[in-house]
Amino acid sequence: MRRKGELSKVMVDQGWPHQVAVLANVESARFDEVLAAREELGACVRGHTFVSEGEFWNVTCFATAENAAEYQARFGGMPFDRNDRSADKPWARWYSGRRKG
């Protein structure tokens, strides 16, 4: 389900294809810095989360590879390939390295 005016996953993937996954507890500990970096680097207003091996991750999406690399350099994490995102239930699992589709 999507609310009127909200970006869909497809729209995010097309407009902001460079995605970075960072551990949720890292972003929580540096919350104000993360918000400032997202605004400075032009991150998409919508991201997503997932669970991998019992850890929660936040994915932030960028229009350019340079901005994604800068965000990753500041906060750690790793590049997120949207093709590794689960399309089935459970939807919030990351299948790193296993491309679907």
Buried (B, 14 or more C-beta within 10 A) or exposed (E): EEEEEEBEEEEBBEEBBBBBBBBBEBBEEBEEEBEEBBEEBEBBEBBBEBEBEEEBBBBBBBBEEEBBBBBBEBBEBEEBBBEBBBEEEEEBBBBEEEEEE
